Amino acid sequence: MGQAGMAEAAVRYLRSARTPGPVEALPRPELRCVTDDERAPLDPREFRRVLGNFATGVAVVTAPPATATDSPAGFACQSFTSLSLDPPLVAFMVGRRSTTWPRIARAGVFCVNVLGAHQGELCRAFAVSGADKFAGVPYDPAPVSGSPRLSGAAAWIDCAIHAVHPGGDHLIVVGRVNALGTPPDDAPDGPLLFHRGHFTLLRHP
């Protein structure tokens, strides 16, 4: 069961649950900044190594030119997830120092291209900063936003920026889904995965 299926099952459960009486709200947590002397003594390299054991899919987030003098924008992204069924929301995380994010923010829309197992080199091309990432890359415009929809992707999700939240050295970007789909052949080679610093493939039993 995928993330959307699990979310739908959770909604059905909550709607069918019966509680004997009113549920009391929990007290609101105290919100404050974390001071330097409270920070956990974590080595960033160890943090990355341990979290690398969580396998993720790989996507390329694209956006159309925001002005007549702009070019399309795009970057490789591991931190993409479904967020809400009603309304349909997705989210991705992007580094605060990203030079691509301001261009996506100006456009106000984006398309998430979920990469297939054969698109490792395409992912590497979009992970490079400062290059013409779309050179030689076939794509067509997503139906609502006009964002580049990359040929051969396992799935595409066409979105408008719904909200942006701070998240440490990253930003959490929430998108409202306006259209989505998969190719006619439904990506027979499966998705591209990232695990322990390397691309890997999904192996079915």
N, C-alpha and C positions, 0 to 999 in steps of 0.2 A: 504494500500500500504506500503510495507516494505521500508527500507532505500535504497536498490538497485533500487527498482521501482521508488522512488522519484528522485533519482539521474538520472536515465535514462530519466524521464520526463523532468527534468531540462535541460539535454543535448539537447533533441528534441526542447524545447522551444528556447534555445539560438541559435540553428542552423536555426530556422525558423524566428527569430526576424529580423526586418529590421530597420536599423538606418539611419537617413537622411544624415549624414555626418560622418567624422572621429571622433572617441572618443578620447578626450585628456586624457592622463594619469594623475593621481593624483600625487601631489608631494610626494616624498619618505619621510616617517616619520623619525624623528630623533631617532636613537637607542642609548640608554644608560642604564646603570644600575640604578636600583631603590635604593636610599639610605635609611638607617634605619629610618630617620625622615620623609620619605614620605610614609612609609608603613601604610596601612589602619588599624585602631585600631580594628581588628576583633578577637573575642574569637574563638580559634580553635574548641571548643566544639559546639559553636553556628553555626559556618561554617558547621560542619559535620551534625548537626541537620537539618538545613535548606536544605542543598543539598541532605539529605536523603529522601526528599519528591519526588525526581526524581527517579522513579522506573527504575531499570536496569535488564537486563538479567544477567545470571551467567555462567561463562565458566571456564574451567581448561586449562591452557596453558602448553603444554608438549614439551619436546625435547628429542632426543635420546642421549645415552652416547657419549660424545665428544672424549673419548679415551677408550682404552681397559680396563682401571681400573675404569672408571666412571660407574655410574648407571644412569637410566633415570631421568630426572628432570621434575618437574611440580609444579604449584601453582594455587590457586583459584584466579580468576580475575573478577571484575565487570566492569572494564573500557575498554571494548572491543567495537570496532565500525568498520563499513565499511567505507572506505575512498575514493576510486576511482574505476571507472569502466574501464577506459582505461589510464594506465594499471590497472589491477585488484589489488587493494591494500586494506589492512586492517590495523588497529592499535590497540595497547593496551598500557596501562600505568603501570609501575612497579616502586615501591619505590627504591630509590637509595641505601638503606641499605639492600635490598633483598639479601639473600644468594643463592637463586635459579637463579636469573638473570645472574650472571657470567657464570653459567653452560650452560644456554640457549645461551648466547652470544658466548661461545666457540664452541657450536655445529653449530651455524650459521643458524639454521632452527628451526621451531616449528610447532605445530599443535594446533589449537584452538578447544576445545571440548565444544560445547554449551550444557549445562546440561538440562535434562528434569525435569519435576516436581517431579519425584520420586527420584532424586539424591541429595537431601539435605545433607544426611550423607556423601556422597562422597565428596561434596564441603567442608564440615567441615574437613574431613580428609586431604584434600590438602591445607587447610588454616593453618595447624599446622606446625610449624618450627621444623626441626631437626628429624622428624620421618621418617620411611620408608613409604612414601606415597603410594607406589605401591603394598604394601603387600596385597595379596588377591584380587587385582583389576584386572579384566580381560581386556585385550586390545590386539590389533594387530597393526602391523606397518602401518603407513600412506603410501600411494603408492609411493610418491616421496621422502620425507625426511626420512622416517622410524621412525618418532616421534610416541610415543604411541597414538593410536586412541582408546579412551575408549569405551567399550561396553555400549550400552544403551543410548549414547549421542543423543541429538535431531539433531545435525548437527556437521560436522567436516570440518575444513579449513586447508589445508596443505600448509605451507608457507616457504619462505626463507627470512631472515632478509634483508630488503631493505635499511633502514636508521634508525638512532637513534638520537633523538633530546633532549636537556635538557628541563625540565619543572618543575622548582622549586625543590621540594624535590622528584620529580619523573622523570623518563625517558619516553619519548614517542617513542615507538618502532613501526616502520612501516614495514609491511611484504608484500612481493609480493606473491600472491596466485598462486600456481602451480596445485592444485587439491582441490576438495571439494565435499561434498555430504551429503545425509541424509540417515537414515536407511530405509529399505523396508517398514516398517509400518508407517514411517513419524511421529514418536513420538506422538501417539494418546493422551497421557496424557498432552500434552502441555509443554511449557517451564517453567523452574524454574526462579522466579523473586525475586529481593531483594528490599525491600521498608521499610523505617523507621527502619532500623536495624534488620529486620526480613525477613525470606523467606515468599513468598506468591505465590499464584497460579493465573493464568490468567482465569478469568471467562467470558465465552462467553454469550451474551444475549440470 
